[in-house]
Amino acid sequence: MDATKNNTRTTGQRILLLVGSIGPLGHLPASGTVAVAAAGVPAAWLMRTYLSFWTYLLLAVIFTGFSVWLHDVGDRLLGEKDSRKLVLDELAGFWFAVIVVPLTWQMFTLAFFLERFIDIIKVPPANIIENKVPGGAGVVGDDIVAGIYTMLILLAVEHWVRPELWGG
């Protein structure tokens, strides 16, 4: 990005991009993975610990809607599609991955690696959503698919593996 474009942005636009990148996290290598590790996992853990399921679900849905809007506007400001600088989509996907799994460090660790892997390889229909759905909905939609796949796999693991191995 050239400096003149940055100088013509309003304060509101700069704040929006700062929020969308979670400060410096969106500017680091592997920004999506770093953002989930540094912000998404702790936020999900705290919300799961202190909020009811329904409050967590409501916040996850609201956050997802906000992420769609932010990625739509942010990508236009940056002149990019699915900019690596904007990382809220990654958090939304992870929050759905852990929405109903047991609240243990083992499950959250497995969720982190599994969700990142599924998001990166774009298991269908995530690849279709990312490529065919325009704007922020396509950007965030593929992460939500990865999160739902992860949640389903984790529920299967929890069902078939002895619960005591997972802290249950």
Beta strands, then each sheet from edge to edge (+ up, - down):
end
